[in-house]
């Protein structure tokens, strides 16, 4: 299965600093054993299938953003991650900070952000290493 990435993530995948990806997966099509075709420029003339790997595991992740700016992350329904583990999750996903991760994810996957109390994303962590949270 093809897993498309923004160009800035290619180097981090190749050097091993990005070890998973947070994606919507309502139909739960990602499963351990799936072959991953890592690519940039999906559905464009700049398509680059730069690596092949295997899905090692998948975990459910819920991200919440409160109007106050506070955020919460829980994985597989476990208690929320505290600041340092949450920052490590963001770094393992190829981001420099939690703010960068939240800006990209909520920017891409949340509609109608004008008036809200809490925005919630229910997604999945697709792992291609043995790391699990």
C-alpha positions in Angstrom: 0.0 0.0 0.0 1.2 3.5 -0.8 1.9 5.9 2.1 2.3 9.4 0.8 4.4 12.0 2.6 5.2 15.7 2.3 8.7 16.1 0.8 10.1 17.4 4.2 9.6 14.0 5.7 11.6 11.9 3.2 15.0 12.7 4.7 13.7 11.9 8.2 12.3 8.5 7.1 15.5 7.6 5.3 17.7 8.6 8.3 15.4 6.7 10.7 14.3 9.6 12.8 10.7 9.3 11.6 9.5 5.9 12.6 5.7 6.1 12.3 3.0 8.1 10.7 -0.3 9.4 12.1 -3.1 8.9 9.6 -6.9 8.7 9.4 -7.9 5.1 8.9 -11.6 4.7 9.6 -11.9 1.4 7.7 -8.8 0.0 9.5 -7.1 -1.0 6.3 -3.6 -0.7 7.8 -2.6 -4.0 9.4 0.7 -5.6 10.5 2.3 -7.3 7.6 1.1 -4.8 4.9 3.8 -3.7 2.6 4.4 0.0 2.7 5.5 1.9 -0.4 6.9 5.2 0.9 6.3 8.0 -1.6 6.2 11.7 -2.2 4.3 13.4 -5.0 1.5 10.8 -4.9 -0.9 11.3 -7.9 1.4 13.8 -9.5 4.1 13.7 -12.2 6.6 14.1 -9.4 5.8 10.7 -7.8 8.8 9.3 -6.0 8.5 5.8 -4.4 11.7 6.3 -2.4 11.5 3.3 0.0 9.7 0.0 0.7 9.0 -1.4 4.1 6.5 -3.4 6.2 3.8 -2.3 8.6 5.0 -3.7 12.0 2.0 -2.6 14.1 -0.9 -0.1 14.2 -2.2 1.8 17.3 -5.2 4.0 17.8 -4.4 7.6 18.7 -6.7 10.4 19.8 -5.6 14.0 19.7 -7.6 16.8 21.3 -7.1 20.5 20.9 -8.9 22.8 23.4 -9.9 26.4 22.6 -7.5 27.5 25.4 -4.6 26.0 23.4 -4.2 23.0 25.7 -3.9 19.6 24.0 -4.2 16.0 24.9 -2.9 12.8 23.3 -4.0 9.3 24.2 -2.8 6.0 22.6 -4.9 2.8 22.6 -7.3 4.5 25.1 -4.5 4.8 27.7 -4.2 7.8 29.9 -3.0 10.9 28.1 0.7 11.3 27.4 2.5 13.9 29.5 4.7 16.6 28.0 8.0 14.8 27.4 6.4 11.5 26.1 4.1 13.7 23.8 7.1 15.6 22.5 9.0 12.3 21.8 5.9 11.1 19.9 6.0 14.3 17.8 9.7 13.8 17.1 9.2 10.2 16.2 6.6 11.3 13.7 9.1 13.7 12.1 8.2 17.0 13.7 10.4 19.4 15.6 7.7 20.3 18.1 4.2 19.4 19.3 3.0 22.7 17.9 4.3 21.7 14.4 2.5 18.4 14.7 -0.8 19.9 15.8 -0.6 22.6 13.2 -0.2 20.1 10.4 -2.7 17.5 11.6 -5.5 19.8 12.6 -4.8 22.0 9.6 -5.2 19.0 7.2 -7.9 17.0 8.9 -10.2 19.5 10.7 -12.9 21.4 9.0 -14.9 24.2 10.6 -12.3 25.4 13.1 -13.8 28.8 13.6 -15.8 28.2 16.8 -15.0 25.2 18.9 -14.5 24.1 22.5 -12.6 20.9 21.7 -11.4 19.6 18.3 -10.8 15.8 18.3 -9.0 13.7 15.8 -9.3 9.9 16.0 -6.5 8.4 13.9 -4.0 5.6 13.8 -0.3 5.3 14.2 1.2 3.3 11.4 4.5 1.8 12.6 7.3 0.5 10.4 9.7 -0.2 13.3 9.1 -2.3 16.5 8.4 0.8 18.6 5.1 0.9 20.4 3.7 3.2 23.0 
